[in-house]
Amino acid sequence: MTETVRNNPAEHRYELTVDGHLAATYYKIADGVITFVHTEVPDALAGRGVGSKLVKGALDQVRSEGLKVVPQCPFVKAYIEKHGEYADLLAN
């Protein structure tokens, strides 16, 4: 999987296209905090690690932008819990 995660601010989501299918994690941004509200991975991509690659790419970009994270989305929350290197991004 060499696809790139990209931010689509107009749609308020980070996107990853794999084999013609779009996976996305949706967000809201206010006052230096990004709140991830929902993640969608098409059934055709299930079990291939696409969701994890999407969230990792999004969190890496969030880190480079200096934002803090509120993981309302259960998938993003579970990813951060499993990958402690992103715990410092959590908003207090």
C-alpha positions in Angstrom: 0.0 0.0 0.0 1.8 3.1 -1.2 -1.2 5.4 -1.2 -0.8 8.7 0.7 -3.1 10.1 3.4 -4.2 13.6 2.5 -6.1 16.3 4.3 -9.3 17.5 2.6 -10.2 20.6 4.6 -13.2 21.4 2.4 -14.8 18.1 3.4 -13.4 18.2 7.0 -11.7 14.8 6.6 -8.4 13.0 6.0 -8.6 10.6 3.1 -6.9 7.5 1.8 -7.8 6.0 -1.5 -7.0 2.3 -2.0 -8.0 0.3 -5.1 -10.5 3.0 -6.1 -12.2 3.0 -2.7 -12.1 6.0 -0.3 -11.5 5.6 3.4 -11.9 8.8 5.5 -11.7 10.0 9.0 -13.9 13.1 9.7 -13.0 15.9 12.0 -13.9 19.3 13.5 -11.1 21.9 14.3 -11.4 24.7 16.8 -8.9 26.6 18.9 -5.9 24.4 18.1 -7.8 21.2 18.8 -8.9 18.6 16.2 -11.8 16.4 17.2 -12.1 13.1 15.2 -15.8 12.3 15.0 -16.1 9.4 12.6 -14.0 7.0 10.5 -15.2 5.1 7.5 -13.5 2.2 5.7 -15.4 0.6 2.8 -16.2 -3.1 3.3 -14.1 -3.9 0.2 -11.0 -2.7 2.2 -11.8 -4.4 5.5 -9.0 -6.4 7.2 -6.2 -4.8 5.2 -5.0 -2.3 7.8 -6.4 0.6 5.8 -8.1 2.3 8.8 -4.9 2.1 10.8 -2.8 3.6 7.9 -5.4 6.3 7.5 -5.4 7.3 11.2 -1.6 7.1 11.5 -1.2 9.4 8.5 -3.8 11.8 9.9 -2.2 11.8 13.4 1.3 12.4 11.9 0.0 15.4 10.0 -1.8 16.7 13.1 1.4 16.4 15.0 3.3 18.4 12.4 0.6 21.1 12.6 0.9 21.4 16.4 -2.7 20.5 17.0 -4.1 18.6 20.0 -6.6 15.7 19.6 -10.0 14.7 21.0 -10.8 11.2 19.8 -14.6 11.1 19.8 -14.4 8.4 17.1 -14.0 5.0 18.8 -11.6 3.8 16.1 -9.2 6.8 16.5 -9.5 6.4 20.3 -8.5 2.7 20.1 -5.7 3.5 17.7 -4.2 6.0 20.1 -4.6 3.6 23.1 -2.8 0.9 21.1 0.0 3.2 19.8 1.2 5.1 22.9 3.5 7.3 20.8 0.5 9.4 19.9 -0.8 9.8 23.5 1.0 13.2 23.8 -1.4 14.5 21.2 -4.4 14.1 23.4 -6.0 17.4 24.6 -6.3 17.7 28.4 
